[in-house]
């Protein structure tokens, strides 16, 4: 079994970029990995920090700092450019010290970063600044535990194939259409469509291709409606209600069509994570029309998500009842019909390594084992296997190849509650090892509708962690 993985969705810069705002010149990366504003800086995950996560679901350690990514043996990661949304920092508590303290406690980005976001009137310069942060150390050597390492911002697929063991291949995506400059109420009532479309064109012409964009995120962005997504403290202090469960706006449809167009630069695919049901329905309708007109089959992407175990929007009943009762059956997660559409489009489904998404409270209780770490690791890995298995059963029941869309979209260093025991990139190989017996047990006596689905446990895990993403990148990058 291969070492490492390809991550479809992670935020290595969220914490260090945020902490760079404590410096004289904000937004500076550094090759000095001892500094917290370096994307290579690795936070030691103490027992106290693990306990803080278990009790309060606060992730106070780095997960995909590039040092950890290197140690995992990862060949490539797709980093998500994400301007932090103002409602997180301008919330029910206000904008003062206590609000900043709580937000920083949850995100670990520094209070000066939070002050900066509170003053934003446009998200787009923030997007550009994070992109520049990554560019600063492109192909720059750093020293780590006696090794010379670097990361490379990828411009073509061959660079990934030819990359050396001491080089991390970095690709880009964008999380949230608000990054284009929408979603902030600043009193301007003029139509922003032309400005936003010019910014889409800027994205499409960058030398480092943006592979996909997550159109929706946690709050209304004037482009499309979002699904309910927040829990815990963020749910208490923020309000997601505006625009939630609505569909695409006129401006949003124009932006989506421009992203998918091959003119004015490369195509940027649409990541359907965070979209409301109404937005997803409209997206599928428009995508079908574009495919029909152009005789194409544009891939559908879920960069970081989970199955909800329900059949469809219009028939939300479980198709595999015994398994589905352990899933989070909310529309932030995805229906079986959508898994089938993703497979038919030759798309990709990144399984999110977040306990709040891959299972429900019943599943979490069942996954615990307080006194035996080995059993706890096995049970926690089963939360991921249950997702891989469900996708396979849904697709095989349709006679489709059932192991081709599963991938990993960890959402590490985002606002996540990682699956306990699999906290960071360093734990990925252990997760793979723990998944093997689950896959082998599933295959015992298993008969597939499509004979091509009869693979070994090792082949299944390799496909989910590396091969499916590599094939997708070869076709679409």
N, C-alpha and C positions, 0 to 999 in steps of 0.2 A: 504494500500500500504506500502511495506517495506521501511524503511529508509536506505539511503546509496546506494552504488553501487560497482561494481567491475570494475576496470580500467585495460584494456588490455595493455595500453601503456602510460607511463609517465616517467618523468625524475626528481625525487625528489632530486637527488644528483648533478645535473648539476651545479647549482649555488653554494651550500655550498662546494662541493668538489673543485670547481674552486677557491673559496675564501680561502680554506685551504692552498693554495700555498703562501699566504701572511704570513703564520706562519713559525716558525723556522723549524718545521718538516712538510712538505707538506703531504696531504692525511690523516690528522688526523680528525676523527669525535669526537664529545664531547657531554656529557649529559647536559652540560650547554646550555640551549636552548636560552639564551640571545646572544650567540655567533653566528656570521654569518656563521661559518664553521660547524655548527650543522645541521644535516638533519631534526631536529625538529624546527629549527628557522623559525618563521613566520614573514614575512615582513608586516607591516601595509599598507594596500592599501588605500592611501590617494586619495583625489579628484584630486590632481595634477597628480598622477600616472595613474589614470583612463584617464584623459585628454590626457596625453602623449601617452597612448595606442591608444586612438581614433584617434588622429591626425597623429602620426608617426608609429603606429602599433608596438611600442616597449613595451615589457612586463617587467617592472622594479619592479615586485613584485613576491614573491613566490606563487605558485599555488597548488603544492602537497607536501609542507613541511608536515612532519608527524603530526604536530599539527592540520593543516587544514584537513588532511585525517581523523584523529580521530574525529574532530568535525562534519564531514560529515556523520559519522556513517558507514563508509566503512568497509566491512568485509575483503577485500583483494585487493591488487594491484599488478600488474606485472610491476616491474620497469625495465627500459631499460638501460643496460650498453652501454655507447656510448663514445668511444674516439673521441674527437673533431677533425674534419678533418682539415688538414693543409691549404688547399686552402682558408678557412675562414680567416686565420690569416697571410697568406703569399699571398697577393692578388695584385690587380692593384695599390694599394696605396703603396705597399712595406711592410717592416717589422718594420718600425720605430714607434715612439711614436704616430703619428696621426692614423696610421693603428690600433695599439693596442687600442687606445682610442675609435675609431668607433666600433671595434669588441666588446669591453667590454660594450659599450653603448647598443649594440644590444642584448648581451647575459648575461651580469651581472656576469661574472665569475672571474674577477680580471685580471689586466694587467700581474701579475707574472705568472698566469696560461697560459695566451696567449704566453708569452715568452717561457714557457716550451714547449708548443705545437709547436712553431716555430723551436725548436731545435730537435724535435723527428726525429728519423730515423727508428722507428718501433712502430706501434700502440699497439702491443700486451701487453707490460708492462703497458701501460696506462689502458687497459681493466682490467688487474689483479689488478692494484692499486685501481680502482673504486670498484671492487668486495670486496677487503679487507676493503675499507672504510665502506661498509655496514656491514661487518662481525664484526667490532669493537664493535658495540652497540647491537648486536643480544642478545635478552633476557635481556637487561640492563634497569633497571627502570629509568624513568625520572619523574620530577615533573612538572605538567602543570595545572594551575588554581585549585590547591588543589587536583588534582587527581594524582594517580600513574599510569603511562602508560609505555608500552614497545612495540617494534615490534619483531616479530619472523620470522626468515628466514626458510621457509617451506621446509621440506624434504618429506612429504607425505600428501595426500589429507585429511586424518582424522584430521590432525592438524588444517586445516581450519574449518572443521565442529565443532570441539571442542573448538575453540578459544573463549576467553572471550571478553566482551565489552571493556576492557581496553587494548586489544592486537590487533595490526595490523598485519595481515598475509602478508608477503612479498615474492613474487616469482620473478624469473629472466627471462629476455630475453636479446638478444643482437641486437643492431641496427647497421647494416652495416657490410658486410663481411670484410671491411678493418680492423676491430678490430682484425682479426687473423694475421695481419702483412703485408697486401698487400696495394698497392696504393700509396706508397711513392717512388719517384724516388731518389735513392741513389747511382746510378752508378753500382749496382750489376746486372749483366745480367744472373746469374746462375738460373737454374730452382728451384723455391722455393716450389714446390708441396709437397715434402716429409716433409719439415718443417711445412708447413701449415696444412697438414693432422695430424701431431703429435699434433698440437695445437687444432685441432678439437677434437681429442681423449681426450685431457686434459679437454676440455669443457664438453664432454660427461660423464666424470667420476667424475665430481664435486659432492659433497654431496648435494648441492642445485641445483636441476635440472634446466637447461636452457630450458624453454618451447619451444621457437622458436627463430629463427634468421632472421632478415631482411637482405637478401643477398645483396641488393643494397642500396645505399643512395644517397647523393647529387653529388658525384664525382666518377670518374672512379676508380675501385678498383682491376682491373686485373682478376676479377671473372665473372662479368656479366655487361651488359649495364644497364644504369639508364634512367629514364624519366626526362624530364625537370621539375624542382620543385621550383626554387627560383624566387622571385620577389622583388620589392622594392630595398633598398640599397644593400642587398647581391647580387642581380642580376647585379647591376651596377659594383661592385668592384671585383666579382669573375667570373670565366669562367668555365661553366659546359660542354663545348662542347666535350672534349675528352671522347670518349667511349659512349657518349649519344646516345641512340636508337640502340646501338649494342646488340648482343646476348651474350650467355655464351661462355667463353673461355674453353679450354681443362682442365685447372686447376680448373676453376669454376665448371665444371660438376663433376670432381672428388670430390671436396669439398661437393657439394650438395648431391651426392650419399652417402658419408661417414656420413654426418649429418643424413640422413634418415635411415641409416642402424641401425639395433638393436644390432649389434656386437660392441665390444670395448666400452661398456657403453650404456646409454639410448639414445633413438632416440630424435633428436632435429628437430622439425617441421620447415618448410620454410614459412616465412612471405613474401608474394609477393608484399607488398607495396614498392614503389620506383623503381621496375623493369621496364625496357622498354618493349614495346610490343613484340619485338623479344625475349627477355629473358623470358617473361611470356609464349609465345607460346612454346618455347623449354622446359620450366619447365613442362607444362601440358603434353607434349609428353612423357617426361621421367617418370613423376609420373604415367601416365597411364600404361606404360610398367612395372614399379615396382609393381603396384597394381595387374596387370595381372599375373606376375610371382609368386608373393607371396600370391595371393588370398586375398588381403587386400583392404582397402578403407582409405588411409591416408588422414587426414583432410587438407584442404587448409585454410590458415589463412591470413586475412588482419587485422593487429593489429590496424591500425589507417588510415582510408580512407573515401572515399565518392563515391557515384555513379555518373556517368557522364550523365546518362539518354539515352545513345546511345545503339543500339541493339548489335553490335558486332564489332570486329576488322575489319572484311571484309565488314560489312554493317553498317557503322556508322551513322545511321539515328535514330531519337528519336522514341521510341515505345509508349511513353505517352507524346505527343507533348506539351500539355499545362503545364505540370509539368517540363519537361526537359528544357524548355526555361529559367528556373531559375537556372539550374545547370552549374557548371564549366565543359564544355565539352572538357576536355583535357585528355591525356592518363595517367597522374599521377593518375586520378580517374578511376573507374572501369565500365566495360560494362555489360549490362544485361546478356549476355551469361556467364560471369564470376560469377555473382551472383548465377546463376543456378548451375554452377559447384561447387561452395562453398557449396551450400545447399545439393547437392547430395553427397558430400564428408563428410557431417556432420561436416563442418568447422564452422568458426566464422568470423563475419565482424564487426570490431570495428569502430564505427562512430566517426570521428575526430572532436573535438570541436574547429575548426579553421574556421573563417569566409571566408578565402580565398579558402577553399576546399569545403565546403558544399553548396556554392552558387556562383553566379557570380555578376558582378557589378549591373545588373538589379535587382537581388534578394536582394542585400544589400540596394539599394535605397528604395525598397518596404518595407524593414524590419524596416526602421527608423521611429521614431516618437519623435520629439524634445521636446514636451511639456507635454506628458502624459507617465509617467514611466510605469504604468500598461499596457498600450497598447504596449509600446516598448518591455516589457518583453514577452508579448504574441506573438508579431511578430517575435522576435528573437528566441523564442522557436520553432516557426513554421519552421525555417530553419532546425532544427534537425528532426522535425516530417516529413517534406517532404522527407527526406532520409529514415526514417523508413517505411513510407507509400510506397515509390517507390519500395523498396526491396520486400515488401509484395505483391504488385500488380504484379511484375515480376514473383515471385515464384508461386503465386496462379494461374496465367494464365497458368502455366505448370502443375497445379494440385498438386503442392508440398505443404507441410506445410510451411506457409509463415512467421511465427513469430519466427522461431527457430535460425536464424543466427545473428540477430541484437544484437549488444552489444555496449559498450562505450570504445573507445580508444582515450582518450582526447588529448594526446600529450602535456599535461600540463607541463610547465617548459622546453619544447623543444623550438625550434625557431618558435613559433606560434603567430598568432593574434587571441586571444580567442574571442568567440562569446560575444559581448558586453552584459552586465547584468549577464553573466554566466562566470565570470572571473576565479574562482578558485574552488577547491573541496568544499569549503563552500557553493557554490551556486548550487550544484548538486540537492539537494532536492527541491529547488525552481524551477529548470528546470523541474523536474519530475511533480511537481504540475501544471506547466503551460502547460505541454504536455497532461495532462488528457483531457481537453476540446477539444483539437485538435483530439485526438483519438476517443472521443465520437462522435464528429461531423462526422468523417470519417465513423463510423460504422452505422450511421443512414440510414436505408434502404439498407444497403450493403448486397449483396448476394455473397457468395464465391463459387468458383468452387470446392474447397475441404471443406466439412462441418466441418472438424476438425479445420479450421481456424477461426471459429466463436467464438471469445473470448471477454471478457469484456475489456473496456479501461484500467482498473486497471491491469488485467492480462497481457495485451500487454506491458505496461510500466514496470512492474516488470520483465518480461522476458528480455526486452532489457537492463535493468540496472543491473540485478543480476542473474536471474535464468538461462539464456542461458549460461553465462560464468561459473556458478557453475557446470552445467551439463557437459560442455566441460572439465573443470578441472577434474571432477570425472572420465571421460573416458580416459583422456590423460596425467594426471600428475602422 
